[in-house]
Amino acid sequence: MRSFSVRSQIILLIAVVLLAPITGIGLYYYHSITSKLEVMDRGATDESAASVEGMLAILSSHVMDVTVTNSHWGDYRTAMLTHDLEWITDNVAGAINIIPNVDFTVTADYDGNVVLQSGDIADFKVPNISKLGIVQKAKADGDFSGLLVTSKGIAFIAASKITDEENKLSSPGVLVFGRLLDAKALSVIASTVGVDVSFYSKLGSTGWIDSDKTVVKQAAAAEQLYDGQMKAAASLKQPIVANLDQDGHPYSVKMMPVTDYAGKPIGVLSVARELRVSSEVASGLSKLSLQAGAAALILIAIIGFFIERRIITPLKRIHSYLKQVAEGRLSAGAPSGELKRRDEIGFITGTLQTTVTDLHRIVKGIETTSTSASGTAAVLSGETEETRAGIGQIVNHMHVLTEGTEAQLVGAASGTKAMSGIAEGIQQIFERTISVTHSASESTGFAEDGRTSITNAVVQMNQASSSVQQVVDDMQQLEKHSESIVEIAEWIGKIASQTNILALNANIEASRAGEQGKGFAVVADEVRKLAMQAGEAAGQVQERVTTIREQIELAVAHIQQGHIEVSEGTQLVQTAEHSFSRIADSIASMNVKLQEVAAATEEMTAGSQEMAAMVEQTETVSRNAAQLTKEVSGIAEARAASVSRITSVMSELNEQIQELGHAVARYS
């Protein structure tokens, strides 16, 4: 017993086959895309951090270039040897007012004694700066640059030996130029790279130095990161990447330990990149998932309504029609609405109506034949009884003939008359048996016609099933082609991502070139925009191809369901074919029995004619009366046995005709 109706099973199947895979695929792609976005965001953050470090290196290199230009100056070396402080003040110490981005200068000998300094840096307003280690490092390693914690904060410094232009003469001391790392410098770097840059240190009076957004500074956990994890990271020289949320905007932050020129940890450089694209994509995916779920539910409802109206309701009407046929109402008509359809249901309904019409005609023919055969059998049975009685009389007469010739002549005459009546009766039985045989043969032909119609219907149903399977194969091939389109879109996205990175690097190189690189920076920015648009277009292609693949899968599911319905219709038609085969076999069996009756009747007719001839001979040949009487008595007994056999066959035939009549009565 079924627990669910066909409609419920189909809707449940759609929910399992369609909704469950869509949900699974949606979750898979959601996690896959978000994971890839996280990887891309981390990579972009790493690249941004590398760009910031590169720009800081450019600032340090600029300070180094300015320092070397002034330290490798023969006149400067001479003034240092002669302690010409006026010359040093006018030509070197005054650089802070001439050279941009130079905040302080220091001239010192190799003992650390400050010869002259400019700029408001308390660390250099002392007689000796040996404790800073700058002079010692320059003396040992030569020219160098790096960061230094000062009373004014973190500064880029560059130290170079004072010598002549060719760097051949001995150096009497060291020249130090410095630039403070302030919010303005970080803002320039931040605007160039497109991120927020912050620097934090607890050494000296540095504190927080940041660009305009101050994302990391406003994060409550920033100082704990520095005091705890960042100290460990500084000792290992490893950065830390964290995600922070500021005013509802997600940021990817890379915090890197910063060391001074001597390699000592002095603070944390933080690069914060807003995850605008990732946030928008994640939000879009969430909305898309909800929309896809709602669309799937609506689609299931539409499919359920369509199946109810186009398949379930017609099948119910066909079932009602078949139920009437099973109850014996063969004159009932098939549903007119389904007969007008030009699909498989219409073909099945038309074939069923044709089959029932042929079955009705066959039943009527069988009913007529059965009635005729039953009457003939009854007449034949009566006549065989009469024949048997007549043969009994003949036997009695033959015994009477033994008493005398005259009585034999009288009996012979009476026998001749009786045999004539018997011959006529047997001839009538033979003719009626032949008529019944012809009717049975016609019924067999009708049954064969019905079975042929059913066979043709089975062939048509099999052809429809093959066509549906071919459509399923074509749809699956189309789905494979859509997969290659998705792969091409992914490659376009990857190329767009690489182009975006190249454009960013080109922008950095253009910023390093200064005024000469502005035009190149504009071109690089346009290239980056084009790359982003190409990436978005590739994403849209993937989404549309995904939608097409989902629709293809829905179409495949619908066609496969139609294939199942066609298979069920084929089974019903095959059942009807088996029923016609049994009817044809029953009619064939009845035809054989009738032929046996005809043969026995023909044999009885021949025997009756022979017996009549012998009675006539008895009338003319008196001498041999006794012998002839014995022969006639034997023949009469043989005829009595034949009549008994005919009676038995007719009784069996009558029973079969009555059974056939009961079988077809419920269809009349």
C-alpha positions in Angstrom: 0.0 0.0 0.0 1.4 3.4 -1.0 1.9 5.9 1.7 2.0 8.9 -0.6 0.2 9.9 -3.8 2.0 10.2 -7.1 1.8 14.0 -6.8 3.4 14.0 -3.3 6.1 11.6 -4.5 6.9 13.8 -7.5 7.1 17.0 -5.3 9.2 15.2 -2.8 11.5 13.9 -5.6 11.9 17.4 -7.0 12.7 18.7 -3.5 15.3 16.0 -3.0 16.8 16.0 -6.5 16.6 19.7 -7.2 16.5 21.7 -3.9 19.0 19.6 -2.0 21.7 19.7 -4.7 21.1 23.4 -5.3 21.5 24.0 -1.5 24.6 21.9 -1.3 26.2 23.5 -4.4 25.2 26.9 -3.1 26.9 26.3 0.3 29.9 24.8 -1.4 30.4 27.7 -3.8 29.7 30.2 -0.9 32.4 28.7 1.2 34.7 28.2 -1.8 34.3 31.8 -3.0 34.6 33.3 0.5 37.7 31.2 1.1 39.2 32.3 -2.1 38.3 35.9 -1.3 40.0 35.5 2.0 43.1 34.2 0.3 43.0 37.0 -2.2 42.5 39.5 0.5 45.4 38.2 2.5 47.5 38.3 -0.7 46.4 41.8 -1.5 47.1 42.9 2.1 50.6 41.3 1.8 51.1 43.2 -1.5 49.9 46.4 0.1 52.2 45.9 3.0 55.1 45.2 0.7 54.3 48.4 -1.3 54.3 50.4 2.0 57.6 48.9 3.0 58.9 49.8 -0.5 57.7 53.4 -0.2 59.4 53.7 3.3 62.5 52.3 1.7 62.3 55.0 -1.0 62.0 57.7 1.7 65.0 56.2 3.5 66.9 56.1 0.2 66.1 59.7 -0.5 67.6 60.7 2.8 70.6 58.6 2.1 71.1 60.2 -1.3 71.0 63.7 0.1 73.4 62.8 2.9 76.0 61.2 0.5 75.8 64.2 -1.8 76.8 66.6 1.1 79.3 64.3 2.9 81.4 63.6 -0.2 82.5 67.2 -0.5 86.1 68.2 -0.4 85.4 71.7 1.0 83.3 70.1 3.8 86.2 67.8 4.6 88.5 70.8 4.8 86.2 72.8 7.0 85.9 69.8 9.3 89.7 69.5 9.6 90.1 73.3 10.2 87.0 73.5 12.5 85.5 76.1 10.2 82.1 76.1 11.9 80.9 79.1 9.9 81.3 77.3 6.6 79.6 74.1 8.0 76.7 76.2 9.3 76.2 78.0 6.0 76.7 75.0 3.7 75.6 71.9 5.6 73.7 72.7 8.8 71.5 75.1 6.9 70.3 72.2 4.6 67.2 71.9 6.8 66.0 75.2 5.4 66.9 74.3 1.8 66.5 70.6 1.2 62.9 69.4 1.5 62.1 66.6 3.9 65.3 67.0 6.0 64.4 67.8 9.6 67.8 67.7 11.3 71.6 67.4 10.6 74.5 66.3 12.8 78.3 66.7 12.2 80.4 64.6 14.6 83.9 63.2 14.7 84.8 59.6 15.2 84.9 60.0 19.0 81.2 61.0 19.0 81.8 64.6 19.7 79.2 66.8 18.1 80.8 69.5 16.0 77.6 71.1 14.8 73.9 70.2 14.7 70.7 71.8 13.4 67.1 70.9 14.1 65.2 70.7 17.4 66.2 67.2 18.4 67.2 66.9 22.0 69.1 63.6 21.4 71.7 65.5 19.4 71.9 68.6 21.6 74.6 67.0 23.7 78.4 67.2 23.5 78.8 63.5 22.6 76.4 61.1 20.8 78.5 57.9 21.2 75.7 56.3 23.2 73.5 56.3 20.1 76.1 54.1 18.3 75.7 56.0 15.0 79.3 57.1 14.7 80.7 53.7 15.6 78.5 51.9 13.0 79.5 54.4 10.3 83.2 54.0 11.2 82.9 50.2 11.1 80.5 49.6 8.3 80.6 52.7 6.2 77.5 54.6 5.0 74.1 53.3 6.2 70.5 54.3 6.8 67.7 53.2 9.0 65.2 54.2 11.7 66.1 55.8 15.0 63.9 56.6 18.1 64.3 60.3 18.9 62.8 62.7 21.4 60.5 63.8 18.6 59.5 60.4 17.5 60.7 57.9 14.9 63.1 59.3 12.3 64.7 58.1 9.1 68.5 58.8 9.5 71.4 58.4 7.0 75.0 58.5 8.2 77.9 58.9 5.7 81.7 59.4 6.2 82.9 63.0 5.4 85.4 62.7 2.5 86.2 64.2 -0.9 84.2 63.8 -4.1 86.1 60.7 -5.2 85.9 59.1 -1.7 89.7 58.6 -1.7 90.9 60.8 1.2 90.6 59.9 4.9 87.4 60.9 6.7 87.6 63.2 9.8 84.1 62.5 10.9 80.5 61.6 10.1 77.5 63.5 8.6 74.0 62.5 9.8 70.8 63.7 8.0 67.4 62.8 9.4 63.7 63.0 8.5 60.9 62.5 11.1 58.3 59.9 10.3 55.1 62.0 10.8 51.5 61.6 9.9 52.0 63.6 6.7 54.5 61.2 5.4 52.3 58.2 6.3 49.3 59.9 4.6 51.3 60.3 1.4 52.1 56.6 1.5 48.6 55.6 2.4 47.0 57.6 -0.4 49.5 56.3 -2.9 49.0 52.6 -2.0 45.3 53.0 -1.1 45.5 51.7 2.5 45.6 53.0 6.0 49.2 53.1 7.5 49.9 53.4 11.2 53.0 53.3 13.3 53.0 52.6 17.1 55.8 52.6 19.5 56.1 53.1 23.3 59.7 54.2 23.0 60.4 57.9 23.5 57.5 60.1 22.7 56.4 58.3 19.5 53.1 56.9 20.5 50.7 56.6 17.6 51.6 57.9 14.1 48.9 57.3 11.6 47.2 58.4 8.4 43.7 59.8 8.2 41.5 56.7 8.9 43.2 55.6 12.1 41.7 52.2 11.8 44.2 50.3 14.0 44.5 53.1 16.6 40.8 53.0 17.3 40.8 49.2 17.7 40.6 48.3 21.3 43.0 45.4 21.0 45.8 47.2 19.3 48.0 47.9 22.3 47.4 44.4 23.7 48.6 43.1 20.3 51.8 45.2 20.7 52.4 44.4 24.3 51.7 40.7 24.0 51.8 39.0 20.7 53.8 41.6 18.9 56.7 41.4 21.3 56.9 37.7 20.5 56.6 38.5 16.8 59.3 41.0 17.0 61.7 38.5 18.6 60.8 36.1 15.8 60.7 38.8 13.2 57.3 37.6 11.9 54.3 39.7 11.0 50.8 39.1 12.4 47.7 39.3 10.1 44.3 40.1 11.8 40.8 41.1 10.8 39.3 44.1 12.5 35.9 45.7 12.2 35.6 49.5 12.4 32.2 51.1 12.2 30.7 48.2 10.4 33.5 48.1 7.8 35.8 45.0 7.8 39.6 45.5 7.5 42.5 43.2 6.9 45.4 44.4 9.0 49.0 43.3 8.8 51.1 44.3 11.7 54.9 44.1 11.2 57.6 44.5 13.8 59.9 47.4 13.0 63.6 47.6 14.0 66.0 50.5 14.1 69.2 50.7 12.2 70.9 48.4 14.7 68.2 45.7 14.5 66.5 46.5 17.8 62.7 46.3 17.9 61.3 49.8 18.2 57.6 49.5 17.3 54.8 48.1 15.0 54.0 49.2 11.5 50.4 48.4 10.7 48.8 48.3 7.2 45.0 48.2 7.1 43.2 47.4 3.9 39.4 47.7 3.8 37.7 44.5 2.6 35.0 46.4 0.6 34.9 43.9 -2.3 34.9 40.8 -0.1 32.2 42.3 2.1 30.1 43.2 -0.8 30.6 39.8 -2.4 29.7 38.0 0.8 26.6 40.1 1.3 25.7 39.5 -2.3 26.1 35.8 -2.0 23.9 35.7 1.1 21.2 37.7 -0.7 21.6 35.5 -3.7 21.3 32.3 -1.6 18.0 33.6 -0.1 16.7 34.6 -3.5 17.8 31.2 -5.0 16.0 29.4 -2.1 12.8 31.5 -2.7 13.0 30.9 -6.4 13.5 27.2 -5.9 10.4 27.0 -3.7 8.4 29.0 -6.2 9.7 26.8 -9.0 8.7 23.6 -7.1 5.2 25.1 -6.6 4.9 25.9 -10.3 6.2 22.4 -11.3 3.8 20.8 -8.8 0.9 22.8 -10.3 1.9 21.9 -13.8 2.3 18.2 -13.0 -1.1 18.2 -11.2 -2.8 19.8 -14.1 -1.0 18.1 -17.1 -0.2 14.7 -15.7 -1.9 13.7 -12.4 -5.5 14.9 -13.3 -5.5 13.3 -16.7 -4.1 10.1 -15.2 -7.0 10.1 -12.7 -9.5 10.5 -15.5 -7.8 7.7 -17.4 -7.9 5.5 -14.3 -11.6 6.2 -13.8 -12.2 5.2 -17.5 -10.2 2.0 -17.0 -12.1 1.2 -13.8 -15.4 1.5 -15.8 -13.9 -0.9 -18.4 -12.8 -3.4 -15.6 -16.4 -3.2 -14.3 -17.7 -4.3 -17.7 -18.9 -1.0 -19.1 -17.1 -1.3 -22.5 -19.4 1.2 -24.1 -18.1 4.0 -21.8 -16.1 6.7 -23.7 -12.5 7.8 -23.0 -12.0 11.3 -21.6 -12.4 13.7 -24.5 -9.9 16.2 -23.2 -7.1 13.6 -23.2 -8.1 12.4 -26.7 -7.4 15.9 -28.0 -3.9 16.1 -26.6 -0.9 15.5 -29.0 1.5 14.2 -26.4 2.1 10.7 -24.9 -1.0 10.9 -22.7 -3.1 11.7 -25.7 -1.5 8.8 -27.6 -2.1 6.4 -24.7 -5.7 7.5 -24.3 -6.4 7.1 -28.0 -4.8 3.6 -28.0 -6.8 2.6 -25.0 -10.1 3.7 -26.6 -9.2 1.8 -29.8 -8.4 -1.3 -27.7 -11.6 -1.1 -25.7 -13.7 -0.6 -28.9 -12.1 -3.7 -30.4 -12.6 -5.6 -27.2 -16.3 -4.6 -27.1 -16.7 -5.8 -30.7 -14.9 -9.1 -29.9 -17.1 -9.6 -26.8 -20.2 -9.0 -28.8 -19.1 -11.5 -31.4 -18.2 -14.0 -28.7 -21.6 -13.4 -27.0 -23.4 -14.0 -30.3 -21.4 -17.1 -31.1 -21.8 -18.4 -27.6 -25.6 -18.0 -27.8 -25.7 -19.7 -31.2 -23.4 -22.5 -30.1 -25.4 -23.0 -26.9 -28.7 -23.4 -28.8 -27.0 -25.7 -31.4 -25.5 -27.8 -28.6 -28.9 -28.1 -27.0 -30.6 -29.2 -30.3 -27.8 -31.6 -31.0 -28.0 -33.1 -27.5 -31.8 -33.6 -28.0 -31.3 -35.2 -31.4 -28.6 -37.5 -30.2 -30.9 -38.7 -27.5 -33.5 -39.3 -30.1 -30.9 -41.1 -32.2 -29.9 -43.3 -29.4 -33.6 -44.2 -28.7 -34.0 -45.0 -32.4 -31.0 -47.2 -32.4 -32.4 -49.0 -29.4 -35.6 -49.6 -31.3 -33.6 -50.9 -34.2 -31.9 -53.4 -31.9 -35.3 -54.6 -30.6 -36.6 -54.9 -34.1 -33.6 -57.0 -35.1 -34.4 -59.4 -32.3 -37.9 -59.6 -33.3 -36.8 -60.4 -36.9 -35.4 -63.7 -35.6 -38.9 -64.9 -34.9 -39.9 -64.8 -38.5 -39.4 -63.5 -42.0 -42.6 -61.6 -42.1 -41.9 -59.8 -38.8 -38.4 -59.2 -40.1 -39.8 -57.6 -43.3 -42.1 -55.4 -41.2 -39.2 -54.5 -38.8 -36.9 -53.8 -41.8 -39.4 -51.4 -43.3 -39.8 -49.7 -40.0 -36.0 -49.6 -39.6 -35.7 -48.0 -43.1 -38.1 -45.3 -42.2 -36.4 -44.6 -38.8 -33.0 -44.5 -40.4 -34.1 -41.9 -42.9 -35.2 -39.7 -39.9 -31.9 -40.3 -38.2 -30.0 -39.4 -41.3 -31.9 -36.1 -41.6 -31.3 -35.3 -38.0 -27.6 -36.1 -38.2 -27.3 -33.9 -41.3 -28.9 -31.0 -39.5 -26.4 -31.5 -36.6 -23.5 -31.5 -39.0 -24.6 -28.3 -40.7 -25.1 -26.5 -37.4 -21.7 -27.6 -36.1 -20.1 -26.3 -39.3 -21.9 -22.9 -38.7 -20.6 -22.7 -35.1 -17.1 -23.6 -36.3 -17.2 -20.7 -38.8 -18.3 -18.3 -36.0 -15.5 -19.4 -33.8 -13.0 -18.8 -36.6 -14.3 -15.3 -37.1 -13.9 -14.6 -33.3 -10.3 -15.9 -33.5 -9.7 -13.3 -36.3 -11.1 -10.5 -34.2 -8.9 -11.5 -31.3 -5.9 -11.5 -33.5 -6.7 -8.0 -34.8 -7.0 -6.8 -31.2 -3.7 -8.3 -30.3 -2.0 -6.7 -33.3 -3.4 -3.3 -32.3 -1.9 -3.7 -28.8 1.5 -4.8 -30.3 1.6 -1.7 -32.4 0.8 0.4 -29.4 3.7 -1.2 -27.5 6.1 -0.4 -30.4 4.9 3.2 -30.4 5.4 3.6 -26.6 9.0 2.1 -26.9 9.8 4.7 -29.7 8.5 7.5 -27.5 10.7 6.2 -24.6 13.8 6.2 -26.9 13.1 9.8 -28.0 12.9 10.9 -24.4 16.2 9.2 -23.6 17.9 10.9 -26.5 16.7 14.3 -25.3 18.2 13.5 -21.8 21.5 12.7 -23.4 21.5 15.9 -25.4 20.8 18.0 -22.3 23.6 16.3 -20.4 26.0 17.1 -23.3 24.9 20.7 -23.1 25.7 20.7 -19.3 29.3 19.5 -20.1 29.8 22.4 -22.5 28.7 24.9 -19.8 31.4 23.6 -17.5 34.1 24.6 -20.1 32.6 28.1 -20.2 33.0 28.3 -16.4 36.6 27.3 -16.7 37.3 30.0 -19.3 35.6 32.6 -17.0 37.8 31.5 -14.1 40.9 32.0 -16.3 39.7 35.5 -17.3 39.3 36.3 -13.6 42.8 35.1 -12.8 44.3 37.2 -15.7 42.3 40.2 -14.4 43.7 39.7 -10.9 47.3 39.5 -12.2 46.8 42.6 -14.4 45.5 44.5 -11.3 48.7 43.6 -9.4 50.9 44.6 -12.3 49.0 48.0 -12.5 49.5 48.5 -8.7 53.3 47.9 -9.1 53.4 50.2 -12.0 51.7 52.9 -10.0 54.3 52.5 -7.2 57.1 52.8 -9.8 55.4 55.9 -11.2 55.3 57.5 -7.7 59.0 56.8 -7.3 59.6 58.6 -10.6 58.0 61.8 -9.3 56.6 64.3 -11.7 57.9 62.4 -14.7 55.9 59.3 -13.7 52.5 61.0 -13.3 51.3 60.3 -16.8 52.4 56.6 -16.4 50.5 56.5 -13.1 47.3 57.6 -14.7 47.7 54.9 -17.4 48.4 52.3 -14.7 45.4 53.3 -12.7 43.2 52.9 -15.8 44.7 49.5 -16.5 43.8 48.5 -12.9 40.2 49.7 -13.3 39.9 47.7 -16.6 41.3 44.6 -14.8 38.8 45.0 -12.0 36.0 45.4 -14.6 37.2 42.3 -16.4 37.2 40.3 -13.1 33.6 41.5 -12.4 32.5 40.5 -15.9 34.1 37.1 -15.5 32.2 36.7 -12.2 28.9 37.6 -13.9 29.7 35.0 -16.7 30.2 32.4 -14.0 26.9 33.3 -12.3 24.9 33.2 -15.6 26.5 29.9 -16.7 25.7 28.5 -13.2 22.0 29.6 -13.6 21.9 27.9 -17.1 23.3 24.7 -15.7 20.7 24.7 -12.9 17.9 25.2 -15.6 19.4 22.3 -17.6 19.4 20.0 -14.6 15.7 21.0 -14.0 14.8 20.2 -17.6 16.7 16.8 -17.4 14.7 16.0 -14.2 11.3 16.8 -16.0 12.2 14.8 -19.1 13.3 11.8 -17.0 9.9 11.9 -15.1 8.1 11.9 -18.5 10.2 8.9 -19.4 9.0 7.1 -16.3 5.3 7.8 -17.1 5.8 6.5 -20.7 7.3 3.3 -19.2 4.3 2.8 -16.9 1.9 3.3 -19.9 3.9 0.7 -21.8 3.4 -1.8 -19.0 -0.4 -1.2 -19.0 -0.7 -1.8 -22.7 1.4 -5.0 -22.4 -1.0 -6.2 -19.8 -3.9 -5.6 -22.2 -2.0 -7.6 -24.8 -1.7 -10.6 -22.5 -5.5 -10.5 -21.9 -6.2 -10.6 -25.6 -3.8 -13.5 -26.0 -5.8 -15.5 -23.4 -9.1 -14.7 -25.1 -7.7 -15.8 -28.5 -6.4 -19.1 -26.9 -9.9 -19.8 -25.4 -11.6 -19.2 -28.8 -9.1 -21.5 -30.5 -9.8 -24.2 -27.9 -13.5 -23.9 -28.6 -12.9 -24.2 -32.3 -11.0 -27.4 -31.8 -13.9 -28.9 -29.8 -16.4 -27.9 -32.5 -14.2 -29.6 -35.2 -14.3 -32.8 -33.1 -18.1 -32.6 -33.0 -18.2 -32.1 -36.7 -16.0 -35.1 -37.3 -18.1 -37.3 -35.0 -21.3 -36.2 -36.7 -19.8 -36.9 -40.1 -18.8 -40.4 -38.9 -22.4 -41.0 -37.6 -23.9 -39.9 -40.9 -21.8 -42.4 -42.8 -22.8 -45.1 -40.3 -26.5 -44.3 -40.6 -26.3 -44.5 -44.4 -24.6 -47.8 -44.2 -27.2 -49.1 -41.8 -30.0 -47.9 -44.1 -28.5 -49.8 -47.0 -28.3 -53.0 -44.9 -32.0 -52.7 -43.9 -32.9 -52.4 -47.6 -30.9 -55.5 -48.3 -32.8 -57.3 -45.4 -36.1 -56.6 -47.2 -34.9 -58.2 -50.4 -32.9 -61.1 -49.1 -35.0 -63.2 -46.7 -32.7 -66.1 -46.7 -30.0 -64.4 -44.9 -32.3 -62.5 -42.5 -30.8 -64.0 -39.4 -27.3 -63.2 -40.4 -28.2 -59.7 -41.6 -30.1 -59.1 -38.4 -26.9 -59.9 -36.4 -24.9 -57.6 -38.5 -27.4 -54.8 -38.2 -27.6 -55.4 -34.5 -23.7 -55.0 -34.3 -23.8 -51.9 -36.4 -26.6 -50.5 -34.2 -24.6 -51.1 -31.1 -21.5 -49.4 -32.7 -23.8 -46.4 -33.6 -25.0 -46.3 -30.0 -21.4 -46.1 -28.8 -20.8 -43.2 -31.3 -23.9 -41.4 -30.1 -22.7 -41.8 -26.5 -19.4 -40.2 -27.5 -21.2 -37.4 -29.3 -23.3 -36.8 -26.2 -20.2 -36.7 -24.0 -18.5 -34.2 -26.4 -21.6 -32.0 -26.6 -21.9 -32.0 -22.9 -18.3 -30.7 -22.5 -18.8 -28.2 -25.3 -22.0 -27.0 -23.6 -20.1 -26.5 -20.3 -17.4 -24.5 -22.1 -19.9 -22.4 -23.9 -21.7 -21.6 -20.6 -18.3 -20.6 -19.0 -17.5 -18.4 -21.9 -21.0 -16.9 -21.7 -20.4 -16.1 -18.0 -17.0 -14.6 -18.8 -18.3 -12.2 -21.5 -21.6 -11.4 -19.7 -19.9 -8.9 -17.4 -18.6 -7.0 -20.5 -21.9 -7.0 -22.4 
